[in-house]
Amino acid sequence: MKFSAALLAAVAAITPALAVNYTVVVGADATGAPGLVFVPQTVTAAVGDFINFEFRGGNHTVTQSSFD
């Protein structure tokens, strides 16, 4: 039982280090010019990864969905 708890603690400590942070710019193209775009247009994230949205000028929203 003690081994299982130690293994679980070790995995929990390592998992955040494996997560990837993605930044998506909303409302500006790659040159910074205003536009109705997301840069990058697609992100392939794994469970546990983080996606940060940076909103540039104007009203923008983000909607969550699932493919279940």
MIKOLMAR-903446 format. One line per 8 residues: number of its first residue (from 0); for each residue x, y, z of N, C-alpha, C. Coordinates in steps of 0.1 Angstrom, whole numbers. Last residue first. Layout:
NUM) X,Y,Z,X,Y,Z,X,Y,Z | ...
END
This chain:
67) -182,141,-278,-188,129,-274,-201,126,-281 | -167,163,-282,-170,156,-294,-177,142,-291 | -176,194,-267,-170,181,-266,-174,174,-279 | -167,229,-261,-175,218,-266,-168,205,-265 | -168,263,-252,-163,250,-249,-172,240,-255 | -160,293,-268,-170,284,-264,-164,270,-262 | -150,327,-263,-146,313,-266,-157,304,-260 | -153,359,-279,-156,349,-269,-151,336,-273
59) -147,394,-284,-145,380,-288,-148,371,-276 | -147,426,-295,-154,417,-286,-152,403,-292 | -116,445,-298,-129,441,-301,-135,431,-292 | -82,434,-293,-91,443,-298,-105,437,-301 | -72,402,-288,-67,414,-293,-79,423,-299 | -68,378,-263,-78,385,-271,-72,399,-275 | -54,348,-260,-51,362,-259,-60,370,-268 | -59,318,-243,-64,327,-254,-61,341,-250
51) -42,289,-237,-44,302,-233,-49,311,-245 | -46,256,-228,-47,265,-240,-51,279,-235 | -27,229,-215,-34,242,-213,-34,250,-226 | -32,193,-211,-26,205,-217,-34,218,-214 | -49,174,-202,-40,179,-193,-32,191,-198 | -51,156,-232,-57,158,-219,-46,163,-209 | -36,176,-259,-39,163,-251,-45,166,-238 | -44,194,-288,-40,193,-274,-44,180,-268
43) -38,209,-315,-41,195,-311,-35,193,-297 | -52,237,-329,-43,232,-319,-48,218,-316 | -55,260,-357,-58,247,-350,-48,244,-339 | -46,285,-362,-60,282,-365,-64,269,-359 | -26,302,-337,-28,293,-348,-43,290,-350 | -49,326,-343,-35,322,-347,-29,314,-335 | -80,333,-357,-73,326,-346,-59,322,-351 | -96,362,-369,-88,350,-371,-83,345,-357
35) -105,388,-382,-113,378,-376,-107,364,-377 | -80,413,-373,-87,404,-382,-96,394,-375 | -53,437,-372,-66,432,-367,-73,423,-378 | -19,425,-374,-30,433,-380,-44,428,-375 | 0,408,-366,-5,417,-356,-16,426,-361 | 9,390,-383,16,402,-383,11,412,-373 | -10,369,-379,4,367,-375,12,379,-375 | -40,388,-369,-32,378,-377,-18,377,-373
27) -63,390,-342,-52,396,-349,-44,385,-357 | -82,376,-328,-85,389,-333,-74,397,-339 | -64,357,-305,-77,359,-311,-79,374,-315 | -38,334,-303,-41,349,-304,-55,350,-311 | -32,309,-281,-39,312,-293,-43,327,-293 | -7,289,-268,-13,303,-268,-19,305,-281 | -3,260,-248,-5,266,-261,-11,280,-259 | 18,240,-229,10,253,-229,9,258,-243
19) 16,206,-220,21,216,-229,12,228,-228 | 27,185,-193,17,193,-200,23,203,-209 | 48,174,-179,46,169,-193,35,177,-200 | 46,185,-155,58,188,-162,57,184,-177 | 23,173,-144,23,187,-148,35,191,-157 | 34,146,-140,24,149,-150,23,163,-154 | 51,144,-117,57,144,-131,47,149,-141 | 35,142,-95,45,153,-96,50,155,-110
11) 20,120,-100,13,133,-99,22,144,-100 | 40,100,-99,33,103,-111,26,116,-111 | 45,102,-71,56,105,-81,50,108,-95 | 21,95,-59,27,108,-57,37,112,-67 | 19,69,-69,9,78,-73,14,92,-70 | 41,57,-55,41,58,-70,31,68,-75 | 33,60,-29,45,67,-33,46,68,-48 | 10,44,-29,9,58,-26,21,66,-30
3) 22,19,-35,12,25,-44,11,40,-41 | 39,15,-12,45,17,-25,35,23,-35 | 20,13,8,28,24,8,35,26,-5 | 8,-12,0,0,0,0,9,13,0
END
